[in-house]
């Protein structure tokens, strides 16, 4: 059996997205900037896609900008807002300890430019406290950027509350919603979101396409100078097939969200229940406020990369927050941020589901996982130590 | 990052996994904080490593390097085992990703630590310099 359980990394493109894209290669191949009818067909396709996406997040289509993906949108929004507000003497940015690197590394770069960064605690449950945001806001705070849902442990942040605080205090609010858009209901107006990043391939759209919602009135500096695309802010001929595919995928995801969520939560809980039967295992992050398809676990005495690769040999594609997979040797900053010690954080496994998964696949995972953990523990000197400690 | 076929072969079916209850020398290097620990058990007769087993906690390359390094010293005189370099281990595995080279260093050190333990237990004199390495390895 083959089980793809790494949907937080990327998803398979949906049939609807693929079907919507094909004409963009075959007949709607014009340049949206061209005035002739071939070009106008492409112009209309991009316009319709923008409207569709705006509807899915309750935004004005004029406030939706296309980009190459989540990282670009994060860089654009955060650097842009920082530089915009620096002109007003505001050089303080508030974020959280467990943001995606697209946010954290951008903040590092801004720190080198002289910005002051406050990274808020996310506590054991992996959730930012809105009152911490409130208390951290200063006269010179330029921006608050807090992710909508965490990419590793799936915890959903109180974005509405944080948005309300920022709006009340007159501070710009950006959210990296790459893991949330298409997975949970999002309303940028109700949540008082000023800027929001999203990425097509996280909800069964194509890769290399994403977007930034940027509320009217926020004059973000241009990202790419050139033609008039994206209202002069990001020049370059639009990636029409990808834009159209992303919109179709998002519409499909939002149309079926209620049904998908029910199915996903049932499978998620099935996995969690089975995983917790394994000796010295734990589930990371709040059990309730988490993405419907996210399971993040740690197993003491085993190392995540080995676990992931043995699962792969069984046909199961998963992910590890483990250091080793990323090329860095420290364990995941996300797992450390919720208070796990290095030894435990190294033994992490993330299973991220989508509606194409089945309960039978969950059974298969739960059948294959325990013997792999036993095998790794049998050869683990760390497990030997843990066992000795326990019998003391 | 990509592993060679050789690494995957040794990771999938590692050789010499286990412990030796009657080991003549045991060496352990690495630490849990860094995510890898290697423990080697040697059986030594007349200066020859007649048997070797390992236990490793770590990533695929840590397991693969343990497997191939134990293969490389099995049946060898101690003097030859001490000459095993991490470079030779990497070559035998058809290469390791740059971020994983430290695993091969661990394998070399684990063998040395086990030999040192054997020397210490048997009152055999040795040159300290030859066994000079950081047991608490840092990345």
Interface residues (C-beta under 8 A of the other chain):
Chain A: X301 X302 X303 X305 X306 X309 X313 X322 X323 X324 X325 X327 X328 X329 X331 X342 X343 X346 X376 X379 X380 X381 X382 X383 X384 X385
Chain B: X1 X11 X12 X14 X17 X18 X28 X32 X33 X34 X35 X36 X37 X38 X39 X54 X55 X56 X57 X58 X59 X60 X62 X63 X97 X99 X100 X102 X139
